Amino acid sequence: MKTIILEKIKSTEKIVKQIEVDNSLVFVVDRAISKPEIKAEVESLFDVKVEKVRTHTMKNKKLAYVKLKSEYPAVDLATKLGMM
């Protein structure tokens, strides 16, 4: 049985700007998950290629900043997910 790593997608004004400028999305993930696992999960769920994953841990939550490769616009994915 495969577990889903991504808990939810974040959407704030700053993150929407980051989607447009940096071609990246922000997810809330479990603290025990590694960057390669996040990358594999995003690529398999959304059928995109990930360029880079950065993480930030604060207050018992871990945020994953997932930068997509340039041929996969984050705006399109955000639109599909209902963020924009």
mmCIF file of the N, C-alpha and C atoms, coordinates in Angstrom:
data_MODEL
# 
_entry.id   MODEL 
# 
loop_
_atom_site.group_PDB 
_atom_site.id 
_atom_site.type_symbol 
_atom_site.label_atom_id 
_atom_site.label_alt_id 
_atom_site.label_comp_id 
_atom_site.label_asym_id 
_atom_site.label_entity_id 
_atom_site.label_seq_id 
_atom_site.pdbx_PDB_ins_code 
_atom_site.Cartn_x 
_atom_site.Cartn_y 
_atom_site.Cartn_z 
_atom_site.occupancy 
_atom_site.B_iso_or_equiv 
_atom_site.pdbx_formal_charge 
_atom_site.auth_seq_id 
_atom_site.auth_comp_id 
_atom_site.auth_asym_id 
_atom_site.auth_atom_id 
_atom_site.pdbx_PDB_model_num 
ATOM 1   N N  . MET A 1 1  ? 0.842  -1.183 0.000   1.00 0.00 ? 1  MET A N  1 
ATOM 2   C CA . MET A 1 1  ? 0.000  0.000  0.000   1.00 0.00 ? 1  MET A CA 1 
ATOM 3   C C  . MET A 1 1  ? 0.889  1.248  0.000   1.00 0.00 ? 1  MET A C  1 
ATOM 4   N N  . LYS A 1 2  ? 0.635  2.139  -0.920  1.00 0.00 ? 2  LYS A N  1 
ATOM 5   C CA . LYS A 1 2  ? 1.432  3.359  -1.032  1.00 0.00 ? 2  LYS A CA 1 
ATOM 6   C C  . LYS A 1 2  ? 0.837  4.454  -0.161  1.00 0.00 ? 2  LYS A C  1 
ATOM 7   N N  . THR A 1 3  ? 1.685  5.117  0.608   1.00 0.00 ? 3  THR A N  1 
ATOM 8   C CA . THR A 1 3  ? 1.202  6.209  1.442   1.00 0.00 ? 3  THR A CA 1 
ATOM 9   C C  . THR A 1 3  ? 1.351  7.524  0.693   1.00 0.00 ? 3  THR A C  1 
ATOM 10  N N  . ILE A 1 4  ? 0.448  8.425  0.956   1.00 0.00 ? 4  ILE A N  1 
ATOM 11  C CA . ILE A 1 4  ? 0.526  9.747  0.333   1.00 0.00 ? 4  ILE A CA 1 
ATOM 12  C C  . ILE A 1 4  ? 1.315  10.650 1.259   1.00 0.00 ? 4  ILE A C  1 
ATOM 13  N N  . ILE A 1 5  ? 2.359  11.231 0.719   1.00 0.00 ? 5  ILE A N  1 
ATOM 14  C CA . ILE A 1 5  ? 3.273  12.069 1.487   1.00 0.00 ? 5  ILE A CA 1 
ATOM 15  C C  . ILE A 1 5  ? 2.736  13.487 1.627   1.00 0.00 ? 5  ILE A C  1 
ATOM 16  N N  . LEU A 1 6  ? 2.171  14.023 0.566   1.00 0.00 ? 6  LEU A N  1 
ATOM 17  C CA . LEU A 1 6  ? 1.714  15.406 0.558   1.00 0.00 ? 6  LEU A CA 1 
ATOM 18  C C  . LEU A 1 6  ? 0.430  15.532 1.366   1.00 0.00 ? 6  LEU A C  1 
ATOM 19  N N  . GLU A 1 7  ? 0.452  16.369 2.383   1.00 0.00 ? 7  GLU A N  1 
ATOM 20  C CA . GLU A 1 7  ? -0.734 16.551 3.221   1.00 0.00 ? 7  GLU A CA 1 
ATOM 21  C C  . GLU A 1 7  ? -1.694 17.558 2.612   1.00 0.00 ? 7  GLU A C  1 
ATOM 22  N N  . LYS A 1 8  ? -1.181 18.711 2.203   1.00 0.00 ? 8  LYS A N  1 
ATOM 23  C CA . LYS A 1 8  ? -2.029 19.711 1.556   1.00 0.00 ? 8  LYS A CA 1 
ATOM 24  C C  . LYS A 1 8  ? -1.139 20.707 0.812   1.00 0.00 ? 8  LYS A C  1 
ATOM 25  N N  . ILE A 1 9  ? -1.762 21.472 -0.057  1.00 0.00 ? 9  ILE A N  1 
ATOM 26  C CA . ILE A 1 9  ? -1.041 22.492 -0.812  1.00 0.00 ? 9  ILE A CA 1 
ATOM 27  C C  . ILE A 1 9  ? -1.330 23.842 -0.165  1.00 0.00 ? 9  ILE A C  1 
ATOM 28  N N  . LYS A 1 10 ? -0.322 24.656 -0.043  1.00 0.00 ? 10 LYS A N  1 
ATOM 29  C CA . LYS A 1 10 ? -0.473 25.978 0.575   1.00 0.00 ? 10 LYS A CA 1 
ATOM 30  C C  . LYS A 1 10 ? -0.823 27.003 -0.500  1.00 0.00 ? 10 LYS A C  1 
ATOM 31  N N  . SER A 1 11 ? -1.625 27.983 -0.116  1.00 0.00 ? 11 SER A N  1 
ATOM 32  C CA . SER A 1 11 ? -1.996 29.041 -1.045  1.00 0.00 ? 11 SER A CA 1 
ATOM 33  C C  . SER A 1 11 ? -2.140 30.355 -0.283  1.00 0.00 ? 11 SER A C  1 
ATOM 34  N N  . THR A 1 12 ? -1.166 31.230 -0.468  1.00 0.00 ? 12 THR A N  1 
ATOM 35  C CA . THR A 1 12 ? -1.215 32.579 0.082   1.00 0.00 ? 12 THR A CA 1 
ATOM 36  C C  . THR A 1 12 ? -0.810 33.530 -1.038  1.00 0.00 ? 12 THR A C  1 
ATOM 37  N N  . GLU A 1 13 ? -0.894 34.816 -0.790  1.00 0.00 ? 13 GLU A N  1 
ATOM 38  C CA . GLU A 1 13 ? -0.481 35.788 -1.812  1.00 0.00 ? 13 GLU A CA 1 
ATOM 39  C C  . GLU A 1 13 ? 0.975  35.596 -2.200  1.00 0.00 ? 13 GLU A C  1 
ATOM 40  N N  . LYS A 1 14 ? 1.812  35.407 -1.210  1.00 0.00 ? 14 LYS A N  1 
ATOM 41  C CA . LYS A 1 14 ? 3.234  35.228 -1.460  1.00 0.00 ? 14 LYS A CA 1 
ATOM 42  C C  . LYS A 1 14 ? 3.499  33.955 -2.279  1.00 0.00 ? 14 LYS A C  1 
ATOM 43  N N  . ILE A 1 15 ? 2.782  32.895 -1.966  1.00 0.00 ? 15 ILE A N  1 
ATOM 44  C CA . ILE A 1 15 ? 2.970  31.637 -2.685  1.00 0.00 ? 15 ILE A CA 1 
ATOM 45  C C  . ILE A 1 15 ? 2.449  31.742 -4.114  1.00 0.00 ? 15 ILE A C  1 
ATOM 46  N N  . VAL A 1 16 ? 1.342  32.444 -4.323  1.00 0.00 ? 16 VAL A N  1 
ATOM 47  C CA . VAL A 1 16 ? 0.825  32.638 -5.683  1.00 0.00 ? 16 VAL A CA 1 
ATOM 48  C C  . VAL A 1 16 ? 1.836  33.419 -6.523  1.00 0.00 ? 16 VAL A C  1 
ATOM 49  N N  . LYS A 1 17 ? 2.479  34.408 -5.935  1.00 0.00 ? 17 LYS A N  1 
ATOM 50  C CA . LYS A 1 17 ? 3.518  35.145 -6.652  1.00 0.00 ? 17 LYS A CA 1 
ATOM 51  C C  . LYS A 1 17 ? 4.697  34.225 -6.969  1.00 0.00 ? 17 LYS A C  1 
ATOM 52  N N  . GLN A 1 18 ? 5.024  33.351 -6.025  1.00 0.00 ? 18 GLN A N  1 
ATOM 53  C CA . GLN A 1 18 ? 6.128  32.411 -6.230  1.00 0.00 ? 18 GLN A CA 1 
ATOM 54  C C  . GLN A 1 18 ? 5.793  31.425 -7.354  1.00 0.00 ? 18 GLN A C  1 
ATOM 55  N N  . ILE A 1 19 ? 4.544  31.047 -7.480  1.00 0.00 ? 19 ILE A N  1 
ATOM 56  C CA . ILE A 1 19 ? 4.121  30.169 -8.573  1.00 0.00 ? 19 ILE A CA 1 
ATOM 57  C C  . ILE A 1 19 ? 4.403  30.845 -9.903  1.00 0.00 ? 19 ILE A C  1 
ATOM 58  N N  . GLU A 1 20 ? 4.052  32.104 -10.006 1.00 0.00 ? 20 GLU A N  1 
ATOM 59  C CA . GLU A 1 20 ? 4.219  32.836 -11.260 1.00 0.00 ? 20 GLU A CA 1 
ATOM 60  C C  . GLU A 1 20 ? 5.676  33.154 -11.565 1.00 0.00 ? 20 GLU A C  1 
ATOM 61  N N  . VAL A 1 21 ? 6.440  33.548 -10.562 1.00 0.00 ? 21 VAL A N  1 
ATOM 62  C CA . VAL A 1 21 ? 7.817  34.001 -10.781 1.00 0.00 ? 21 VAL A CA 1 
ATOM 63  C C  . VAL A 1 21 ? 8.824  32.844 -10.801 1.00 0.00 ? 21 VAL A C  1 
ATOM 64  N N  . ASP A 1 22 ? 8.731  31.949 -9.803  1.00 0.00 ? 22 ASP A N  1 
ATOM 65  C CA . ASP A 1 22 ? 9.738  30.895 -9.647  1.00 0.00 ? 22 ASP A CA 1 
ATOM 66  C C  . ASP A 1 22 ? 9.324  29.543 -10.216 1.00 0.00 ? 22 ASP A C  1 
ATOM 67  N N  . ASN A 1 23 ? 8.092  29.413 -10.710 1.00 0.00 ? 23 ASN A N  1 
ATOM 68  C CA . ASN A 1 23 ? 7.588  28.145 -11.239 1.00 0.00 ? 23 ASN A CA 1 
ATOM 69  C C  . ASN A 1 23 ? 7.643  27.057 -10.161 1.00 0.00 ? 23 ASN A C  1 
ATOM 70  N N  . SER A 1 24 ? 7.219  27.396 -8.941  1.00 0.00 ? 24 SER A N  1 
ATOM 71  C CA . SER A 1 24 ? 7.271  26.421 -7.855  1.00 0.00 ? 24 SER A CA 1 
ATOM 72  C C  . SER A 1 24 ? 5.972  26.415 -7.056  1.00 0.00 ? 24 SER A C  1 
ATOM 73  N N  . LEU A 1 25 ? 5.699  25.276 -6.423  1.00 0.00 ? 25 LEU A N  1 
ATOM 74  C CA . LEU A 1 25 ? 4.523  25.085 -5.585  1.00 0.00 ? 25 LEU A CA 1 
ATOM 75  C C  . LEU A 1 25 ? 4.973  24.780 -4.163  1.00 0.00 ? 25 LEU A C  1 
ATOM 76  N N  . VAL A 1 26 ? 4.099  24.997 -3.190  1.00 0.00 ? 26 VAL A N  1 
ATOM 77  C CA . VAL A 1 26 ? 4.438  24.756 -1.787  1.00 0.00 ? 26 VAL A CA 1 
ATOM 78  C C  . VAL A 1 26 ? 3.434  23.758 -1.213  1.00 0.00 ? 26 VAL A C  1 
ATOM 79  N N  . PHE A 1 27 ? 3.975  22.697 -0.608  1.00 0.00 ? 27 PHE A N  1 
ATOM 80  C CA . PHE A 1 27 ? 3.153  21.657 0.004   1.00 0.00 ? 27 PHE A CA 1 
ATOM 81  C C  . PHE A 1 27 ? 3.501  21.527 1.480   1.00 0.00 ? 27 PHE A C  1 
ATOM 82  N N  . VAL A 1 28 ? 2.515  21.151 2.285   1.00 0.00 ? 28 VAL A N  1 
ATOM 83  C CA . VAL A 1 28 ? 2.765  20.775 3.674   1.00 0.00 ? 28 VAL A CA 1 
ATOM 84  C C  . VAL A 1 28 ? 2.971  19.265 3.667   1.00 0.00 ? 28 VAL A C  1 
ATOM 85  N N  . VAL A 1 29 ? 4.088  18.809 4.242   1.00 0.00 ? 29 VAL A N  1 
ATOM 86  C CA . VAL A 1 29 ? 4.406  17.385 4.242   1.00 0.00 ? 29 VAL A CA 1 
ATOM 87  C C  . VAL A 1 29 ? 4.719  16.918 5.658   1.00 0.00 ? 29 VAL A C  1 
ATOM 88  N N  . ASP A 1 30 ? 4.800  15.619 5.823   1.00 0.00 ? 30 ASP A N  1 
ATOM 89  C CA . ASP A 1 30 ? 5.177  15.034 7.101   1.00 0.00 ? 30 ASP A CA 1 
ATOM 90  C C  . ASP A 1 30 ? 6.645  15.330 7.372   1.00 0.00 ? 30 ASP A C  1 
ATOM 91  N N  . ARG A 1 31 ? 6.988  15.561 8.629   1.00 0.00 ? 31 ARG A N  1 
ATOM 92  C CA . ARG A 1 31 ? 8.368  15.943 8.979   1.00 0.00 ? 31 ARG A CA 1 
ATOM 93  C C  . ARG A 1 31 ? 9.385  14.856 8.691   1.00 0.00 ? 31 ARG A C  1 
ATOM 94  N N  . ALA A 1 32 ? 8.974  13.605 8.667   1.00 0.00 ? 32 ALA A N  1 
ATOM 95  C CA . ALA A 1 32 ? 9.911  12.491 8.492   1.00 0.00 ? 32 ALA A CA 1 
ATOM 96  C C  . ALA A 1 32 ? 10.237 12.204 7.029   1.00 0.00 ? 32 ALA A C  1 
ATOM 97  N N  . ILE A 1 33 ? 9.622  12.912 6.111   1.00 0.00 ? 33 ILE A N  1 
ATOM 98  C CA . ILE A 1 33 ? 9.785  12.642 4.684   1.00 0.00 ? 33 ILE A CA 1 
ATOM 99  C C  . ILE A 1 33 ? 11.018 13.360 4.150   1.00 0.00 ? 33 ILE A C  1 
ATOM 100 N N  . SER A 1 34 ? 11.756 12.670 3.267   1.00 0.00 ? 34 SER A N  1 
ATOM 101 C CA . SER A 1 34 ? 12.974 13.253 2.682   1.00 0.00 ? 34 SER A CA 1 
ATOM 102 C C  . SER A 1 34 ? 12.665 13.929 1.346   1.00 0.00 ? 34 SER A C  1 
ATOM 103 N N  . LYS A 1 35 ? 13.624 14.722 0.885   1.00 0.00 ? 35 LYS A N  1 
ATOM 104 C CA . LYS A 1 35 ? 13.458 15.443 -0.384  1.00 0.00 ? 35 LYS A CA 1 
ATOM 105 C C  . LYS A 1 35 ? 13.261 14.508 -1.578  1.00 0.00 ? 35 LYS A C  1 
ATOM 106 N N  . PRO A 1 36 ? 14.038 13.406 -1.708  1.00 0.00 ? 36 PRO A N  1 
ATOM 107 C CA . PRO A 1 36 ? 13.805 12.501 -2.838  1.00 0.00 ? 36 PRO A CA 1 
ATOM 108 C C  . PRO A 1 36 ? 12.408 11.876 -2.823  1.00 0.00 ? 36 PRO A C  1 
ATOM 109 N N  . GLU A 1 37 ? 11.872 11.607 -1.645  1.00 0.00 ? 37 GLU A N  1 
ATOM 110 C CA . GLU A 1 37 ? 10.527 11.050 -1.556  1.00 0.00 ? 37 GLU A CA 1 
ATOM 111 C C  . GLU A 1 37 ? 9.483  12.077 -1.989  1.00 0.00 ? 37 GLU A C  1 
ATOM 112 N N  . ILE A 1 38 ? 9.685  13.330 -1.614  1.00 0.00 ? 38 ILE A N  1 
ATOM 113 C CA . ILE A 1 38 ? 8.765  14.401 -2.030  1.00 0.00 ? 38 ILE A CA 1 
ATOM 114 C C  . ILE A 1 38 ? 8.804  14.555 -3.543  1.00 0.00 ? 38 ILE A C  1 
ATOM 115 N N  . LYS A 1 39 ? 10.005 14.557 -4.098  1.00 0.00 ? 39 LYS A N  1 
ATOM 116 C CA . LYS A 1 39 ? 10.175 14.693 -5.548  1.00 0.00 ? 39 LYS A CA 1 
ATOM 117 C C  . LYS A 1 39 ? 9.457  13.563 -6.283  1.00 0.00 ? 39 LYS A C  1 
ATOM 118 N N  . ALA A 1 40 ? 9.660  12.329 -5.847  1.00 0.00 ? 40 ALA A N  1 
ATOM 119 C CA . ALA A 1 40 ? 9.024  11.179 -6.494  1.00 0.00 ? 40 ALA A CA 1 
ATOM 120 C C  . ALA A 1 40 ? 7.505  11.246 -6.395  1.00 0.00 ? 40 ALA A C  1 
ATOM 121 N N  . GLU A 1 41 ? 6.994  11.675 -5.249  1.00 0.00 ? 41 GLU A N  1 
ATOM 122 C CA . GLU A 1 41 ? 5.546  11.772 -5.042  1.00 0.00 ? 41 GLU A CA 1 
ATOM 123 C C  . GLU A 1 41 ? 4.920  12.822 -5.964  1.00 0.00 ? 41 GLU A C  1 
ATOM 124 N N  . VAL A 1 42 ? 5.531  13.992 -6.049  1.00 0.00 ? 42 VAL A N  1 
ATOM 125 C CA . VAL A 1 42 ? 4.991  15.057 -6.899  1.00 0.00 ? 42 VAL A CA 1 
ATOM 126 C C  . VAL A 1 42 ? 5.038  14.632 -8.369  1.00 0.00 ? 42 VAL A C  1 
ATOM 127 N N  . GLU A 1 43 ? 6.141  14.032 -8.790  1.00 0.00 ? 43 GLU A N  1 
ATOM 128 C CA . GLU A 1 43 ? 6.264  13.598 -10.186 1.00 0.00 ? 43 GLU A CA 1 
ATOM 129 C C  . GLU A 1 43 ? 5.233  12.533 -10.537 1.00 0.00 ? 43 GLU A C  1 
ATOM 130 N N  . SER A 1 44 ? 4.973  11.609 -9.626  1.00 0.00 ? 44 SER A N  1 
ATOM 131 C CA . SER A 1 44 ? 4.019  10.542 -9.938  1.00 0.00 ? 44 SER A CA 1 
ATOM 132 C C  . SER A 1 44 ? 2.568  11.029 -9.854  1.00 0.00 ? 44 SER A C  1 
ATOM 133 N N  . LEU A 1 45 ? 2.246  11.889 -8.885  1.00 0.00 ? 45 LEU A N  1 
ATOM 134 C CA . LEU A 1 45 ? 0.863  12.353 -8.726  1.00 0.00 ? 45 LEU A CA 1 
ATOM 135 C C  . LEU A 1 45 ? 0.421  13.301 -9.835  1.00 0.00 ? 45 LEU A C  1 
ATOM 136 N N  . PHE A 1 46 ? 1.291  14.223 -10.208 1.00 0.00 ? 46 PHE A N  1 
ATOM 137 C CA . PHE A 1 46 ? 0.891  15.289 -11.121 1.00 0.00 ? 46 PHE A CA 1 
ATOM 138 C C  . PHE A 1 46 ? 1.475  15.159 -12.517 1.00 0.00 ? 46 PHE A C  1 
ATOM 139 N N  . ASP A 1 47 ? 2.261  14.107 -12.795 1.00 0.00 ? 47 ASP A N  1 
ATOM 140 C CA . ASP A 1 47 ? 2.848  13.853 -14.107 1.00 0.00 ? 47 ASP A CA 1 
ATOM 141 C C  . ASP A 1 47 ? 3.668  15.050 -14.602 1.00 0.00 ? 47 ASP A C  1 
ATOM 142 N N  . VAL A 1 48 ? 4.563  15.531 -13.745 1.00 0.00 ? 48 VAL A N  1 
ATOM 143 C CA . VAL A 1 48 ? 5.468  16.635 -14.074 1.00 0.00 ? 48 VAL A CA 1 
ATOM 144 C C  . VAL A 1 48 ? 6.888  16.213 -13.707 1.00 0.00 ? 48 VAL A C  1 
ATOM 145 N N  . LYS A 1 49 ? 7.863  17.017 -14.081 1.00 0.00 ? 49 LYS A N  1 
ATOM 146 C CA . LYS A 1 49 ? 9.255  16.795 -13.699 1.00 0.00 ? 49 LYS A CA 1 
ATOM 147 C C  . LYS A 1 49 ? 9.673  17.884 -12.722 1.00 0.00 ? 49 LYS A C  1 
ATOM 148 N N  . VAL A 1 50 ? 10.317 17.480 -11.638 1.00 0.00 ? 50 VAL A N  1 
ATOM 149 C CA . VAL A 1 50 ? 10.745 18.407 -10.593 1.00 0.00 ? 50 VAL A CA 1 
ATOM 150 C C  . VAL A 1 50 ? 12.217 18.730 -10.777 1.00 0.00 ? 50 VAL A C  1 
ATOM 151 N N  . GLU A 1 51 ? 12.528 20.022 -10.739 1.00 0.00 ? 51 GLU A N  1 
ATOM 152 C CA . GLU A 1 51 ? 13.912 20.467 -10.853 1.00 0.00 ? 51 GLU A CA 1 
ATOM 153 C C  . GLU A 1 51 ? 14.614 20.423 -9.499  1.00 0.00 ? 51 GLU A C  1 
ATOM 154 N N  . LYS A 1 52 ? 13.925 20.918 -8.459  1.00 0.00 ? 52 LYS A N  1 
ATOM 155 C CA . LYS A 1 52 ? 14.563 21.058 -7.157  1.00 0.00 ? 52 LYS A CA 1 
ATOM 156 C C  . LYS A 1 52 ? 13.504 21.060 -6.057  1.00 0.00 ? 52 LYS A C  1 
ATOM 157 N N  . VAL A 1 53 ? 13.877 20.519 -4.891  1.00 0.00 ? 53 VAL A N  1 
ATOM 158 C CA . VAL A 1 53 ? 12.998 20.531 -3.717  1.00 0.00 ? 53 VAL A CA 1 
ATOM 159 C C  . VAL A 1 53 ? 13.758 21.170 -2.564  1.00 0.00 ? 53 VAL A C  1 
ATOM 160 N N  . ARG A 1 54 ? 13.148 22.193 -1.969  1.00 0.00 ? 54 ARG A N  1 
ATOM 161 C CA . ARG A 1 54 ? 13.701 22.811 -0.756  1.00 0.00 ? 54 ARG A CA 1 
ATOM 162 C C  . ARG A 1 54 ? 12.688 22.580 0.354   1.00 0.00 ? 54 ARG A C  1 
ATOM 163 N N  . THR A 1 55 ? 13.165 22.428 1.573   1.00 0.00 ? 55 THR A N  1 
ATOM 164 C CA . THR A 1 55 ? 12.248 22.228 2.688   1.00 0.00 ? 55 THR A CA 1 
ATOM 165 C C  . THR A 1 55 ? 12.524 23.238 3.790   1.00 0.00 ? 55 THR A C  1 
ATOM 166 N N  . HIS A 1 56 ? 11.486 23.498 4.557   1.00 0.00 ? 56 HIS A N  1 
ATOM 167 C CA . HIS A 1 56 ? 11.573 24.432 5.672   1.00 0.00 ? 56 HIS A CA 1 
ATOM 168 C C  . HIS A 1 56 ? 10.704 23.873 6.799   1.00 0.00 ? 56 HIS A C  1 
ATOM 169 N N  . THR A 1 57 ? 11.296 23.679 7.972   1.00 0.00 ? 57 THR A N  1 
ATOM 170 C CA . THR A 1 57 ? 10.564 23.128 9.109   1.00 0.00 ? 57 THR A CA 1 
ATOM 171 C C  . THR A 1 57 ? 10.331 24.215 10.139  1.00 0.00 ? 57 THR A C  1 
ATOM 172 N N  . MET A 1 58 ? 9.074  24.327 10.575  1.00 0.00 ? 58 MET A N  1 
ATOM 173 C CA . MET A 1 58 ? 8.742  25.288 11.625  1.00 0.00 ? 58 MET A CA 1 
ATOM 174 C C  . MET A 1 58 ? 7.473  24.844 12.334  1.00 0.00 ? 58 MET A C  1 
ATOM 175 N N  . LYS A 1 59 ? 7.477  24.990 13.640  1.00 0.00 ? 59 LYS A N  1 
ATOM 176 C CA . LYS A 1 59 ? 6.300  24.703 14.460  1.00 0.00 ? 59 LYS A CA 1 
ATOM 177 C C  . LYS A 1 59 ? 5.662  23.352 14.138  1.00 0.00 ? 59 LYS A C  1 
ATOM 178 N N  . ASN A 1 60 ? 6.468  22.316 14.136  1.00 0.00 ? 60 ASN A N  1 
ATOM 179 C CA . ASN A 1 60 ? 5.997  20.950 13.941  1.00 0.00 ? 60 ASN A CA 1 
ATOM 180 C C  . ASN A 1 60 ? 5.395  20.705 12.556  1.00 0.00 ? 60 ASN A C  1 
ATOM 181 N N  . LYS A 1 61 ? 5.678  21.558 11.601  1.00 0.00 ? 61 LYS A N  1 
ATOM 182 C CA . LYS A 1 61 ? 5.238  21.364 10.221  1.00 0.00 ? 61 LYS A CA 1 
ATOM 183 C C  . LYS A 1 61 ? 6.442  21.494 9.304   1.00 0.00 ? 61 LYS A C  1 
ATOM 184 N N  . LYS A 1 62 ? 6.370  20.820 8.180   1.00 0.00 ? 62 LYS A N  1 
ATOM 185 C CA . LYS A 1 62 ? 7.443  20.903 7.198   1.00 0.00 ? 62 LYS A CA 1 
ATOM 186 C C  . LYS A 1 62 ? 6.830  21.358 5.881   1.00 0.00 ? 62 LYS A C  1 
ATOM 187 N N  . LEU A 1 63 ? 7.379  22.434 5.344   1.00 0.00 ? 63 LEU A N  1 
ATOM 188 C CA . LEU A 1 63 ? 6.932  22.949 4.055   1.00 0.00 ? 63 LEU A CA 1 
ATOM 189 C C  . LEU A 1 63 ? 7.928  22.512 2.983   1.00 0.00 ? 63 LEU A C  1 
ATOM 190 N N  . ALA A 1 64 ? 7.411  22.035 1.869   1.00 0.00 ? 64 ALA A N  1 
ATOM 191 C CA . ALA A 1 64 ? 8.255  21.629 0.756   1.00 0.00 ? 64 ALA A CA 1 
ATOM 192 C C  . ALA A 1 64 ? 8.017  22.596 -0.401  1.00 0.00 ? 64 ALA A C  1 
ATOM 193 N N  . TYR A 1 65 ? 9.076  23.281 -0.804  1.00 0.00 ? 65 TYR A N  1 
ATOM 194 C CA . TYR A 1 65 ? 9.030  24.194 -1.953  1.00 0.00 ? 65 TYR A CA 1 
ATOM 195 C C  . TYR A 1 65 ? 9.524  23.406 -3.153  1.00 0.00 ? 65 TYR A C  1 
ATOM 196 N N  . VAL A 1 66 ? 8.609  23.071 -4.064  1.00 0.00 ? 66 VAL A N  1 
ATOM 197 C CA . VAL A 1 66 ? 8.910  22.199 -5.190  1.00 0.00 ? 66 VAL A CA 1 
ATOM 198 C C  . VAL A 1 66 ? 8.977  23.038 -6.460  1.00 0.00 ? 66 VAL A C  1 
ATOM 199 N N  . LYS A 1 67 ? 10.185 23.147 -7.017  1.00 0.00 ? 67 LYS A N  1 
ATOM 200 C CA . LYS A 1 67 ? 10.378 23.900 -8.257  1.00 0.00 ? 67 LYS A CA 1 
ATOM 201 C C  . LYS A 1 67 ? 10.273 22.945 -9.435  1.00 0.00 ? 67 LYS A C  1 
ATOM 202 N N  . LEU A 1 68 ? 9.357  23.259 -10.349 1.00 0.00 ? 68 LEU A N  1 
ATOM 203 C CA . LEU A 1 68 ? 9.152  22.420 -11.520 1.00 0.00 ? 68 LEU A CA 1 
ATOM 204 C C  . LEU A 1 68 ? 10.100 22.822 -12.643 1.00 0.00 ? 68 LEU A C  1 
ATOM 205 N N  . LYS A 1 69 ? 10.381 21.879 -13.529 1.00 0.00 ? 69 LYS A N  1 
ATOM 206 C CA . LYS A 1 69 ? 11.206 22.194 -14.696 1.00 0.00 ? 69 LYS A CA 1 
ATOM 207 C C  . LYS A 1 69 ? 10.436 23.161 -15.587 1.00 0.00 ? 69 LYS A C  1 
ATOM 208 N N  . SER A 1 70 ? 11.172 23.922 -16.390 1.00 0.00 ? 70 SER A N  1 
ATOM 209 C CA . SER A 1 70 ? 10.570 25.018 -17.146 1.00 0.00 ? 70 SER A CA 1 
ATOM 210 C C  . SER A 1 70 ? 9.516  24.559 -18.160 1.00 0.00 ? 70 SER A C  1 
ATOM 211 N N  . GLU A 1 71 ? 9.603  23.328 -18.639 1.00 0.00 ? 71 GLU A N  1 
ATOM 212 C CA . GLU A 1 71 ? 8.596  22.868 -19.609 1.00 0.00 ? 71 GLU A CA 1 
ATOM 213 C C  . GLU A 1 71 ? 7.268  22.474 -18.957 1.00 0.00 ? 71 GLU A C  1 
ATOM 214 N N  . TYR A 1 72 ? 7.203  22.518 -17.629 1.00 0.00 ? 72 TYR A N  1 
ATOM 215 C CA . TYR A 1 72 ? 5.976  22.232 -16.890 1.00 0.00 ? 72 TYR A CA 1 
ATOM 216 C C  . TYR A 1 72 ? 5.585  23.466 -16.071 1.00 0.00 ? 72 TYR A C  1 
ATOM 217 N N  . PRO A 1 73 ? 4.723  24.324 -16.592 1.00 0.00 ? 73 PRO A N  1 
ATOM 218 C CA . PRO A 1 73 ? 4.348  25.551 -15.868 1.00 0.00 ? 73 PRO A CA 1 
ATOM 219 C C  . PRO A 1 73 ? 3.568  25.255 -14.583 1.00 0.00 ? 73 PRO A C  1 
ATOM 220 N N  . ALA A 1 74 ? 4.020  25.819 -13.495 1.00 0.00 ? 74 ALA A N  1 
ATOM 221 C CA . ALA A 1 74 ? 3.350  25.648 -12.205 1.00 0.00 ? 74 ALA A CA 1 
ATOM 222 C C  . ALA A 1 74 ? 1.979  26.310 -12.213 1.00 0.00 ? 74 ALA A C  1 
ATOM 223 N N  . VAL A 1 75 ? 1.809  27.331 -13.029 1.00 0.00 ? 75 VAL A N  1 
ATOM 224 C CA . VAL A 1 75 ? 0.512  28.017 -13.121 1.00 0.00 ? 75 VAL A CA 1 
ATOM 225 C C  . VAL A 1 75 ? -0.556 27.045 -13.626 1.00 0.00 ? 75 VAL A C  1 
ATOM 226 N N  . ASP A 1 76 ? -0.211 26.221 -14.615 1.00 0.00 ? 76 ASP A N  1 
ATOM 227 C CA . ASP A 1 76 ? -1.174 25.252 -15.145 1.00 0.00 ? 76 ASP A CA 1 
ATOM 228 C C  . ASP A 1 76 ? -1.577 24.242 -14.076 1.00 0.00 ? 76 ASP A C  1 
ATOM 229 N N  . LEU A 1 77 ? -0.591 23.744 -13.339 1.00 0.00 ? 77 LEU A N  1 
ATOM 230 C CA . LEU A 1 77 ? -0.875 22.775 -12.279 1.00 0.00 ? 77 LEU A CA 1 
ATOM 231 C C  . LEU A 1 77 ? -1.699 23.409 -11.157 1.00 0.00 ? 77 LEU A C  1 
ATOM 232 N N  . ALA A 1 78 ? -1.368 24.644 -10.797 1.00 0.00 ? 78 ALA A N  1 
ATOM 233 C CA . ALA A 1 78 ? -2.124 25.345 -9.756  1.00 0.00 ? 78 ALA A CA 1 
ATOM 234 C C  . ALA A 1 78 ? -3.567 25.575 -10.191 1.00 0.00 ? 78 ALA A C  1 
ATOM 235 N N  . THR A 1 79 ? -3.778 25.843 -11.463 1.00 0.00 ? 79 THR A N  1 
ATOM 236 C CA . THR A 1 79 ? -5.122 26.033 -11.999 1.00 0.00 ? 79 THR A CA 1 
ATOM 237 C C  . THR A 1 79 ? -5.911 24.718 -11.917 1.00 0.00 ? 79 THR A C  1 
ATOM 238 N N  . LYS A 1 80 ? -5.264 23.609 -12.269 1.00 0.00 ? 80 LYS A N  1 
ATOM 239 C CA . LYS A 1 80 ? -5.920 22.299 -12.172 1.00 0.00 ? 80 LYS A CA 1 
ATOM 240 C C  . LYS A 1 80 ? -6.312 21.972 -10.738 1.00 0.00 ? 80 LYS A C  1 
ATOM 241 N N  . LEU A 1 81 ? -5.468 22.378 -9.787  1.00 0.00 ? 81 LEU A N  1 
ATOM 242 C CA . LEU A 1 81 ? -5.727 22.092 -8.382  1.00 0.00 ? 81 LEU A CA 1 
ATOM 243 C C  . LEU A 1 81 ? -6.693 23.091 -7.741  1.00 0.00 ? 81 LEU A C  1 
ATOM 244 N N  . GLY A 1 82 ? -7.098 24.120 -8.497  1.00 0.00 ? 82 GLY A N  1 
ATOM 245 C CA . GLY A 1 82 ? -8.073 25.076 -8.002  1.00 0.00 ? 82 GLY A CA 1 
ATOM 246 C C  . GLY A 1 82 ? -7.498 26.177 -7.146  1.00 0.00 ? 82 GLY A C  1 
ATOM 247 N N  . MET A 1 83 ? -6.204 26.426 -7.246  1.00 0.00 ? 83 MET A N  1 
ATOM 248 C CA . MET A 1 83 ? -5.578 27.486 -6.464  1.00 0.00 ? 83 MET A CA 1 
ATOM 249 C C  . MET A 1 83 ? -5.734 28.848 -7.121  1.00 0.00 ? 83 MET A C  1 
ATOM 250 N N  . MET A 1 84 ? -5.854 28.885 -8.401  1.00 0.00 ? 84 MET A N  1 
ATOM 251 C CA . MET A 1 84 ? -5.878 30.156 -9.128  1.00 0.00 ? 84 MET A CA 1 
ATOM 252 C C  . MET A 1 84 ? -7.129 30.242 -9.980  1.00 0.00 ? 84 MET A C  1 
# 
